[in-house]
Amino acid sequence: MNTAGINSVTQMVKPFETKGPTPTSTPYEAQKSFSSVLKQTIENVNESQLQSDVLTEKLARGENIDLHQVMIASQKASITLQGTLEVRNKVIEAYQEMMRMQV
């Protein structure tokens, strides 16, 4: 059983498995850490989209490429984009909830 797809999803989720900022970290360090995780995740989504595009173009040009490889790459790109959008939606929802809080 090929687990390459599962491993790539696991690697994408690993940056989110943090234990939170250490007691000695400053807000600036926490912000930099979050921004680097966000940037890396967006780059991973973009990379999967580009890989899917390349394979689709090869198939359209009639190059020797299996259809199932193209479909798998397309589904990986779709799933990573959907997952990213769901995380974005939850972050926006949490932000809106915090803004509704009365101090």
URDA-V132148 format. One record per residue. N is the residue number from 0. RES is the residue in one letter. PHI is phi in whole degrees, 0 to 359 (* if undefined). BURIAL is I if it has 9 or more other C-alpha atoms within 8 Angstrom, else O. D_LAST is the distance of its C-alpha to the last C-alpha in whole Angstrom. Layout:
N:RES:PHI:BURIAL:D_LAST
N:RES:PHI:BURIAL:D_LAST
This chain:
0:M:*:O:54
1:N:278:O:52
2:T:250:O:49
3:A:298:O:48
4:G:295:O:45
5:I:293:O:44
6:N:295:O:43
7:S:292:O:42
8:V:292:O:39
9:T:297:O:39
10:Q:294:O:39
11:M:291:I:36
12:V:277:O:34
13:K:308:O:34
14:P:300:O:32
15:F:277:O:29
16:E:271:O:30
17:T:263:O:28
18:K:266:O:27
19:G:91:O:24
20:P:292:O:24
21:T:288:O:26
22:P:302:O:25
23:T:267:O:27
24:S:282:O:25
25:T:269:O:23
26:P:301:O:21
27:Y:297:O:24
28:E:295:O:26
29:A:296:I:24
30:Q:294:O:23
31:K:297:O:27
32:S:297:O:28
33:F:297:O:25
34:S:294:O:27
35:S:291:O:30
36:V:295:I:30
37:L:297:O:29
38:K:297:O:32
39:Q:297:O:34
40:T:295:I:33
41:I:295:O:34
42:E:296:O:37
43:N:296:I:38
44:V:296:I:37
45:N:297:O:39
46:E:298:O:42
47:S:293:I:43
48:Q:295:I:43
49:L:295:O:45
50:Q:297:I:47
51:S:297:I:47
52:D:297:I:48
53:V:298:O:51
54:L:294:I:53
55:T:295:I:53
56:E:296:O:54
57:K:299:I:57
58:L:295:I:58
59:A:293:O:58
60:R:282:O:60
61:G:87:O:62
62:E:290:O:62
63:N:282:O:63
64:I:219:I:59
65:D:284:O:59
66:L:298:O:57
67:H:294:O:55
68:Q:295:I:54
69:V:295:I:52
70:M:293:O:51
71:I:295:O:49
72:A:297:I:48
73:S:295:I:46
74:Q:291:O:45
75:K:299:I:43
76:A:297:I:42
77:S:295:I:40
78:I:293:O:39
79:T:294:I:37
80:L:293:I:36
81:Q:297:O:34
82:G:296:O:33
83:T:296:I:31
84:L:295:O:30
85:E:293:O:28
86:V:296:O:27
87:R:301:O:25
88:N:298:O:24
89:K:293:O:22
90:V:295:O:21
91:I:295:O:20
92:E:298:O:19
93:A:295:O:16
94:Y:297:O:15
95:Q:297:O:14
96:E:295:O:13
97:M:294:O:10
98:M:290:O:10
99:R:280:O:9
100:M:294:O:6
101:Q:265:O:4
102:V:263:O:0
